[in-house]
Structures are given as C-alpha cells and as structure tokens.
Amino acid sequence: MDKYHSTNNDQYLLTHNLIGAETFQELKDLEAMAFAARAAEFVKSKHVLTSFTEEDFKGLHQHLFQDVYSFAGEYRDVDLAKGDTQFCKAAFLSSYAKTLFNQLLHEPEWPSLAIAVERLAYFKAELNMLHPFREGNGRVIRMFIHDYAKARQIDWHYETITREVYITAMIQSVTNTSALQSLFLQTINYKK
C-alpha cells in the first residue's frame, strides 16, 4: 500500500483490517476484491444516491469498506499526505466538511455545460483535498460525484478515463482544475 505519509498509516490499515490480511500485498488484493463486490452490489441494486449530505458520504464509505476496515465510514484522526500534497489537517476535517457539504446541498442549477464542468471539477477537487478517510477516498469520491452529477441529469462515464490521465488531472487539481474540467468535458453527457 505505502501510498500515504502519515503516522504509520500502512501499519494501522494492516492491524485494523477485518479480512485477516497479514501483509500489505494481501490487504491490497483482498481489499480490491471486497470493494469490487460491494460496488457491484451497489450498482446491481440500481442504488443511486439521491441525497448528498455528509452522512450520505460517510454511509457510502461504510457500505463499500465495511468488510475490510473497522473504521469504515469514520473520518481519520491523523494527517495524511501523498507526494507533495498535504490533505486537510485532521483537526479541520469536521469544519471543512460541514462547509463543503453545505455548498453541495445549496448548489444552484447549472445553466450550461461549461458551468456544470467547472462545478463538478471544483467539488471533485475539494472532496479530494478533504480526503477524510484513512483509505478509499478516491473510489468513494468518484461514486459520490457520479451520483451527484446524475441527480443533475449528467451522465459521467469515468470508467473511460485512463488511470494515468486521471491521476495527473487530480494532482494538478490541487492548484488548477483545468485538466480535470477537460476530463469532465470529454466524459459527460449533459441532458439539458
């Protein structure tokens, strides 16, 4: 795993897994299978989020990672960084999450494709910088934003984006969302 810099995050993941993994590679493999099963269950049941509160966001994480981690659905209490990117400090998670989810809930209608792309990129980038969970942030954020867009009559086909292009856009979105906006523009169907 070893993707975050924090106070022994990898060791914490290994010692708090519910699936009996004893090595990081085993945890990575078993986590991927458990996540895929829960995500498929979510899709197969045709479940779509219709409410976009902070509790819904936490609930999505809890559903997707309930088989893997004892902390599923709970915000982290340690600081995390990846490469040169420092995510929201743990001490500020609650207050920033409250602000961000309030914005999501009170977002006005999007009158054009350009505004839709801009706002989706903004929310995607901000949720990524919030990075509230010890593990699974990217996957949960993608599913949450997918359903948020769908609630606004937008089909986002993120599965068509290559991993390298997606990661580059996400890294750049820390300071500039233009690459992320471009990806949204290429991968959404806007029904208005």
N, C-alpha and C positions, 0 to 999 in steps of 0.2 A: 504494500500500500504506500507508505512512506511519501505521501504527496503533500502533507501539511507540516509546517514548522510550528510546533506548539510544545507545551509541557507534556511530552511523552504521549501524544495523541494516538500513535500507532499501537503502543502498548495498551493504552486504555481501550481501544477498539477490540484488541485481541482478548483482553481479560473480561470485557463486558459483552462478548458475543453469546448468543443463545443457541448457536448451532453446533457448538463443540469444536470449532476450528482451533487448531493448536499452532499453526504457522500463518504468517501473513498471506502467503500464496493460497493456502487452503481457505482462509477467510475471504479473500478476494473472489475465489471461484464459487464458493458456497453462497456468498452474498449476491453475486450476479445471478445465480440460479433462483434464489429465493425472491429477489427483486423482480425478475422476469415473470415468475409465477404470479406474484401479487399484481403486477402491472397488467398481465394478461387477464387476470380475474376482473380487474377494474374495467378494462376495455370490453371483455366478453359480456359483462353485465350491462353494458352500454351506460355505465355510470359516467355522468358528466357533472362536474362541479357547477352549481348554479348560484352559489353564494361565495363570496371571495373575502371572507373575514380572516383574521389572523388565526382564529380557531380552526377554520376550514383548512388552512395551510398546514397547521400543526397536525390536524387529523389525517391529511393526505400522507405526510411523512410517517405518521404512526401506522397507517394501513400498509404502506409499502415496505416498511422495515421492521414490522412487529415480530417477524420470525427470526430476525438477525440480531437486533440490539435491544438491550434493556432500556435504553434511553430514547427509543423511537417516539417521536412527537414532542420531545423536550428540547428546549434551547440549550446550547452549550454554556458552560461556565468558565471556559478558558479562551484565551485569544488564539486566533488562527491566522496564519499567513501562508501564501503559496508563491514561491519565487519572490519577486519584489512586491507582491500585492499583500497589503495588510487589510484583512477584512474588519468589519465593525468590531470594535472592542466589546468584550463580553459585558462590561459594565454599562454599555449604552444600548444593548440589544433591545431591551423592552421598550425604551422610549423611542428609538428609531423605528422599530417595528410598528408601534402604535401610529406614528406619523405616516409611515408608508402605506399601511393598510387603510388608514383613513383616506388617503389620496385615492387609492384603488376604488374604494367604495363610493366616493363622491366625484369620480371622473365623469366629466360631461360627455355627451355624444361626440363622436368623431365625424366631422362633416366631409372628410376627404381621405383618400388613400394615403396621401403624404402625412397627414396628422396621425392616422392610425399607425403607420410605420414608426413615426417619431415617438409616439407614446408607448407602443409595445417595446421598443428598444430601451426607452427610459425605464420602464418598470422591470424589464428583464435584467438590465444592468444594476439597478438599485437593489433588487432582491438578491442578486449575486453578491453584491458588496455587503449586504446584511449577513449572508452566509450563516444562518443561525444554528445549524445543526453540526454536530461533530463529523457526520458523514452523510452523503446522499443529497446534498444541496442542489447540485446541477440537475439531477434527474427529477427531483420534486419541483424545482422551479420551472423546468420545461413543461411538465404536465400541468402545472398550475396556470402558467401563461397560455398554454394551448387552450385550456378550457375558458380562460378569461377572454381570449380572442373569440372563441366560438360563441360565447354569450353575446358578443357584439357583431355577430354574423360574419366572422372572419375565420376561414379555414387555414390554419398554419401547418404546413407539411414539413416539419423539422426533420423528419426521417430522411429527406432527400439531401440534407446538408452533409458534406464530408466532415469527418471529425477534425481534421487539421484546419480547415477553413473556419469551422465553428469555434474552435479553441482560440485561434488568432483573433477573431472578432470579439470574443469575450474578454481576452486580455486587453485589447485596445479599448473596450468599453469602459474601462476604469476611468479614462480621461476623455474619451471621444467615442460616441456611439455611431458614427457614420458607417463603419463596416458592418455593424450589427443591423443598422437600418437597411443597408443594402441587402443583407441576407433575408430580412423580413420581406422586403420588396420582391425578391426572387422566389419566395416560398409561400406566399399567402394568396388566397383567393378572397377578394373583397366583394361582398354581395350587395353593397348599397348602390 
